[in-house]
Every structure is written in C-alpha cells, then in structure tokens.
Amino acid sequence: MVQDKLKIISYSLFGYSGRNGNYWAYIPSMLRAHSLLFPDYKVVIYHDDSLFNMQYGKVLLQLDKEDFLDLNYMGSNNKLCESMLWRCKAIWDYPDAEVVFFRDLDSCPTYRERCANEEFRNSKFYVHGINDNKAHSIPLMGGMWGCKSKDFIKMTKYNSWKFFTSLWKNFDLSIHGTDQLFLGDFVLPKIHRNLLVCKDIKLKDFPEIDKDIKTKDKDFIPYIGAAGYARTAVIKYCNSKDTLFINKLKVIETEYGIDAITHNFCKKETAVNRNYLEKINNQFDNVIMDPGSILLSNDEDDFWSLLDEVSFSAKRLVEIGTARGISTTLLSEVCKEIWTFDIESYPIRYDIWKYFKIENKIYSYIVEKDGLELASIIYNFDFDTAFIDGNHIYEWIVRDIFLVQRCGRILFHDYHIESIRDAISKLIKREGGELTIKGKYAYWTNK
C-alpha cells in the first residue's frame, strides 16, 4: 500500500489585540472547515507568545499533543509582516512535503480552494498563486500562494530558512503589505517561469471530501481568501457533521469552557485560572502554610503582577527547586512545558498537579545533592526560560545561575534574601541585562 505524501497548509498566529488579535476569532471555524475540506492535509501553525496566554491556545496545545496539527513556536516579534512570513518556514521544516500552501487564519477554507490546490498539485508547476477575486491581481499574495518544497528550494537556491530571512534585512516589515513586496522582489523573479496562477477555478469531485459542503461553498465565502466571512454559519454547519476531529474539537472546547459560536474565547487570559494558592489551601489542608513550603499565600499577587508586567511566557522552562510543586503549578499557566528538578520528593506535588490537570506538561526529576547530575542533564538541554528556587546558599545559587543563564531569561523567588540578591548582582555585573522586581520575585533578561 502506497502511503499518501505529506501535504501542508501553513499559518501564522500572533498578537493579542487589534487587527492581529482578531485572528483568534476565526480559528474554530478554520479548523472545522479544514477537517471537512482538507482531511488529508496537515495544519501547521507558526506562533508567538500569545498562544500561551490566550484562552483558545489551550485547545491548540491539546490538538498539537494529540497530533491533529503541528505548532511551531517562533518567539516574540513586534513586526507585523515578519510574523506573517513565519508560515513560509514550513518549506524548510517539511522539505519532504509534496505541497505546502500559505493561508490567513481569518480566511475560511473553501471547496474552490481545494479544487485550485489539487489542480496545482497535479500539474508540472512548482509554485502556485490564486486570483479568485477581480480585485486580486498580484501573482503571489501573502496568504494565497504555495509551492512544492524541494522544487522551490532547488529553483530559488534558498537552501535554508536562515538564508531566506536574511533577504528581508532592507525591508521595514512593520509596515502592512511589505511581506507581499518582499515576495515580489525575492521570490517571483526566481520562479515566474514555473508559476501557476489559478483564476477560473474548475470544480471537481473528491471522494474524501464531504459532498454537502460543495453546495454550501458560495453561500459561506464569496471568493478564496475572503477575510472575516461566515464564521458562525461555518461552525454550526460543521458541528452537524459526525466526524472524529469535529467531535474531538467540541469535547476539548467544552473542557476549557469555550463556546465557539459566541466567541467567548477572544481575550488574553489574565485571571482565568488565578488564585491557585487559595484553591490548593482549600483542597490540600493548608499545604501553603506548611513550614516546608516557603511560597506564602500573599506572594501570588506579586507573582502575577511581575509576569504580567514583563509579558512572561515560555515554551520550555527549567525549574530548579520543585518542593511541593506549587510554583510549578502557577507557572503551568504561562508555560507549554516545565522540566523541574529537586533533590527531594514530595508526593503531594503529584496530587496537586493532577488536581489542576496539568501533569501532562510537567516533567519532574529527582537528582543527586552534589549538583553533578543536574549539570550533566542541563548541559545539552534546550530550553528558553528558567526559574530558580532551590538551595539559598550563595555558592549554590551562583552555580544554578551558571547552569541556566544561557537561556537569557531567569525568574527568581525570594529576592528579599541577601544571598540571592548578591548572586543576581554578580550575574548582572558579568552578563548585563535588565532586572524587574516585584515583592519577593525578580526577573532577569538579557534578550
């Protein structure tokens, strides 16, 4: 049996509010329509920190975990069109893909789009554009083009994403529309002889596609690439279909209190899951005030105030000093993964994590007291943020800082303790960077 080749539709997701934040409202309808129209295509999303702080981000993380889609974290970026171009990275991330298409999240997939994509996939051409609207005359529009990865790389000689990004150094990508100017200057001249632009799209039947949606196509979306159309109608229609993906998506949305119809999720999470310490206290017999737990209930306001001030989020965080797992629990709200290390085991930490249903994103390890085992693990470990709350002896703090400082972002607890302040001062004197302080918490960054 011949296995189907990988086919991809790639998106960029970024920003909390305004024009960019509105993209979040269209993700539920996009995912549903994609599952009916492109069941054999993989959704790939390149995203910034906002995914870790938006309510619907939890749904995407769960779908990624269960392999319904791929999430690729790109870090923080304030340039609109650079973020838009992130989706092009799929060319190099998935070089064996038969085809890769680049789309906007606020543009719902359509049956005509499927037909246009298949016409290109079965053609001799290497690059694809769509002009389904009379107002669209640019061959390569930022959210309506695609290519055959290997052929594109061979034809352009753009052999890596790093090289591709170096080409836009003279573009001000903070200005809307410059992504298309870049494509016109650096991609179109290289591929124009092998470019298929679909204008008059011929409808065909595809056995793997829901037949009813073909008749609904023009009712929902007037042309391919139309932004902001029919999200409620699309969701209602797709929810009537009894498919594995749509049923699974509805279950996950319900679990996180999301109503896709009323769009109650289009906001940054601020206090959705706060007051952890009160909940832990009530559920676990005042564990917060246990002498072995130095995180007091009045610390939490300072913790969230600091994290909100610095827009804190992490893809993979290393925590030194787990104890009862309370800080780990708080950090789980703003981290995709937490790898936490301690020299002692407290069984209650696992009960707390299970209670908050966060155990699937926490990796907990017990290491030897001499620090050599921890050093050997972290030495070759890839992480973007660290939290230090281990032994408060000066020499140990300096050692912990040395182990993690390469990530460029460290959160500290117990800044009021002299040994910790002295160790942080030594770090800043040696490496520079900025320090933000709130109560007992401090956050150092040199990025």
N, C-alpha and C positions, 0 to 999 in steps of 0.2 A: 504494500500500500504506500503510495507516494504522499508524503506529508505536505500540507499546504505551506507555502512560503510566508514568511512574516510580512504583514502589511500594517502600516502605522499611520495614524492621524495624530499630529503633534500640536500641542497648545502651550501658550504662555499664560501664567496666572500670577498676578502681582498687585499689590496695593490694597489699602483698607477702605478708601472712600473716594468720592467724586467719580469721575469717568471710569477709573480703574476698578474701584470697589464695586461698581455695578455689574462687573463680570460675574461676581458670585451669584447673582440672582438667576443666571441662565444655566448654571452648571447642572441642576437636577433635570431640566428639560433636555439639555445636550446629551447627558449620559443615557437617558431613556431612549431618545431618538436614535442615538448611535447604536444601541444594542439591537434595535429592530432593523436599521438600515445597513449597518456595517458589523454584523455579528462576527465576521471573520477578520476584523481589523482590531489592532491594539490601540487603546487610548494611552498616550504618553503626555504627561503634564510637567513642564519646567516651571518651578515656582520660587517665590521669595519667602521671607519670614512670615508673611501674612497668613500662610496656610496653617501655621501652628497656633495662631491667635483668633482665627475665625471659627465660628461655630460649625460651619459645614466642613471645615478642614478635618474634623474627626471622622466624618463619613469617608472622605477621600483617603485618609490614612488607613482606615479599615479595609477599603476596597483594594488599596495597594498591598496590604498584608495578605489578602486572600487572592492576590494575583489577577484581579479583574482589570487592573490598569497599572501603569508604572508612574511613580512620582520621582522627580529628579530635582533636588534642592540646589539652587543657584546662588544662595547667599542674599545679601541686601543690595538693592540698587535703586537709585532715585531717577534714573534716566528712562523716560517712557519708552522710547523706541529701541533702546538696547535691550530692555526687558522683552519687548515684542520679538526681537530677533533670537531670543533664547531658544524658541521652538525649533530653529534650524539646527541646533546641536544634535538632533536626532539623526542627521545624516551620518555623523561620525560615531555616535553612540550605538547605532544599529546598522553597521555597514553591510550586513547580510540581508537587510530588509529588501524585499522586491520593490516596494514603493514606499515613499514617505510623503505625506501631504501635510501642509501647514494651514491651520484654521484659527479663527477667532472664537473665543468661548461664548460670545453673545450672539453668534450666528448659528442657528439650529441646523443640523444636518438635514438634507433633503434627498428625495428619490432621484431628482435630476442630477444632484451632485454625485450620487452613486454611479449613475449612468456615465457621467463625464469621466469619473475616475477610472472606471473599467475600460472605457474607450482608450484612455491613455495607457493603462496597464498592459493592454493587448496590442499596443502599437510599437513601432520601431523607434519612437521618440524617447528622449532621455529626460526632458523637463516639461512640465505641464502648467498651463495657466487657464483661468476661466474668466470669460466675459459674458455673463448671463444677463447683465443689465445694460441697456443702451448707454447709461452714464459711465460704464466701466470700459475704459479704452486702453488702460495700461497692461501690457502683457504679463508682468509679474507684480500682482498686487500682494501686499504683505501677508494677508490671510486667505489667499486663494491661489496658491501655487503648490507645486510638489515636484518630486524627481525620483529617479531610480538611483539609489545611493552610490553604488560602485561606479556607475557610468558618470554620474555627476562629478565625483572625485577625480576620476580619470580624465574627464574632459576639461575641467577647470584647473586641475593641478593644485587644488586647495586640499592638501593632504591631511589637515588637522583642524580641529575647532580653534585651537590657539592661533594658528595662522589666519584663519577666517576672521577672527575678532581683531587681529592686528590691522586689517584692511580698513576698518572704520575709524581709525585714530583721528582723522581730519574732519569727521562728521560730528556735529553737535546733536547727539541722539536724544537730547532732552526736548527737542522740538518735534511736534507731531508731524508725521509724514516723512521724516528723514530715513526711516527704515526702507521705504519704497525707493527713495533716491539712491540709497546705498545699493539695493538690488539692481536698479537700473544702471548704475555705474560699474559695479564689480561682478555681477552675475550675468546679466543679459548679454553683454558683448561676448562672453565666453561660450554661451550656449544657444545663441539665437538660431543657428542652423539646425539645431536639434530640439526645437521648441514647438509643442503642440498647444495652441490656444483654442479651447472649446467655446464656441459661440452658439451655434444652433444645435442644441443637445437632443439626441435621438433617444427616446425612451425604449428600454428593453426590459424583459422579464428576467428575474433572478430567482432561482428556486429556493435559495436560502433566506430570502427576504420576505417579511410579512406582506401578503398581497394587498390587504386593505389599505395600507399606508400609501400605496401608489396613487390611489384615487383621492387621498386627502392632501397630497403634496402642495398643490397650488392654493388650496384653502388655507393652509397654515403659513407658508412662506412664499412671497411673491417672486423672489429670484434668489439664486445661490449667493450667499454672502450677506443677505439682508440682516441687519442688526436689530435685535430687540423685538422680534415678532413672536407672538403666539405662544409664549412660554406656558401659560396656564392651560390653553387648549391642548398643547402637545403633551403636557404631564397627564391631564385627565384621559386623553386617548391612550397613551402608553400604559397607564395604570390599569386599564381594562384588559390588557394582554397578560396571559398567564405564562410568563417565561421565568426561567431560573434567575436571570440577572435582575429583572424588574422586581420580582418578589423579594429577592435578597436586599436590593436597594431600599425597598419600603420598610423592611424589618430594621435595617441599620438606622435609617432616618428616624423611625419611631423610637428606637433605643436612645437616641440623643435628643429627643423632644423637638424634632424638626417637622414642620408642616410645609411640604414643597409647594402646595397650592397657594398658601397665604404668604410665602416667602418670609417667614419669621426668623430666618437664619442670617439675613444680610447685615450682620453687625459684627464688630470686633468684640470678642469675649473680654469682659472686664471683671465682672463679679459673678459670672455664671456659676463657677464652682468654688468660690471663695469661702471663708470661714471653715477651712478644713480642721483647724485645731479644736473648734467647738464641737464639730461632729466626732472627731476622734475621742475627745474627752467624754462625750455622752455615750459613745459606743464601747469604749475600752477602759472604763473605770479610772478616769483621771490619769491616764498614762502621761499626759503632757506635764503634769506636776511631779511625776516620778523623779526622785533625786538623780537617777541616771540619765534623765532627759534634760538637756540644757536649753532646749527650744521652748520658751515660755509663751503663753497664750497672747501676751501683749506684743510679741515680736511680729506677728503676722501682718499687721498694718504696715510696718516699716518694710517688710519683705516685699509686699505687693507694690508699695509706693516706689521703691527703688526699681523694681523690674519694669514697672510701667514707665518710669522716667527715662530709662535707657532703652526702651522697646526691646526687652530681653526675649530671646528665643534661641533654641539650639536644635540642631539636627541630631547630634550625638554628644552627650555630656558625660564627662567623667567626674564622679563624686568620690572624694577621699574622706571617709568617715560616715558610715551608714547609721550606726547606733540602732534606734528603733524604727528607722525609715521614715521619719516624719518630714524632714526636709525633702527627702526623695519624693514623697507624696505631693508636696506643694510644687516641686519642680516639674512633676509629670504633666502639669497643665500647659507648660510652655516648652517642653522638650519632646522630640519624636522618640528618642531612645536615651536611657540613662544606664550607664555602666558604673556600679557603685562597689566600693571596696572597703573592707573593715578587717580588724584583727579579731573581732569577737562576733558571735552570732546571737541575735535576739529573735526568738521565734515569733514574737508579736509583730515584727515588721511584715512578715508574710501575710498575717491576718489583716493588717491594715491595708496592704496593697490589694488584697483580694476584695476587701470591703468596698474599695473605691473602683474596682475593676480596672486596675492599671498594671496588673502583674505582667501583662504581655509586652510591655515596653520597658521593663526593668530587668537588668542582668546583674545579679548580686553574687559577690565572691568574697570568701574569707582568705586572707593572705597571712604570711608569717610576720612576726613582730619586727624583725630586723630590717624590713623595707626592701630587701633584695628581690623578693618575688614580685612585689608591686612594680619595682623599677623595670624588671625584665618584661613584664606584661605591657606596661605603658610605652616602653621604648619604641616599639614598632607599631603602636596602636594609632589609628586615625580618628581624631575627634576635633570638634570645633569650639568647645567650651568646657570649663572645669569649675567645680565647686569644692572648696577646701574647708573642711570642718572636722579635722582629725585631731591628732595629738597637739596640744597647745604649747609644748616646749619649743623655744625659739629655733633650735637646731633642726627639729623635725619639721617645723613649718617651712623653713628655708629649703629643706630637702623636697618637700611636697611641691613647693612653688617651682623648683628647678625641674621636676618631673613633667609638669604640665604647661609651663609658661609658653612653649612654642605655639600653642593654640591661639594665643593673643587675647584671650578673654577669660578672666577668672573672677568668680564670685566668692566672697569670704563671709563667714559668720564670726561673731564675737570680736568685732573690730575694737570694742572697748577694752580688750585685754592688751596690755603693753607689749607682750612678746609678739602678738600678731601684728600690731601697728609697726613695730620695728622691722619685722620681716618684710612687710609690704613696702615700707620706706626704702629698704635695701633693693627691692625689686625695681621700684621706680627710678632710683638713682642709677641702676645698672642698665635698665631696658627702656626707660622713659615711659610714655603712655599717660593716660588720664585715669583719675580715681574719683568715683562717685560714692558718697557716703550717706547712709540713711539709718540712724539708730545704730544697731549692732551689726549692720550689714555694710559691706563695701564691695564695689565692682570695679575691677581694673581692666582696661583695654588699651592695646597699642595698635588697633586696626581702625 
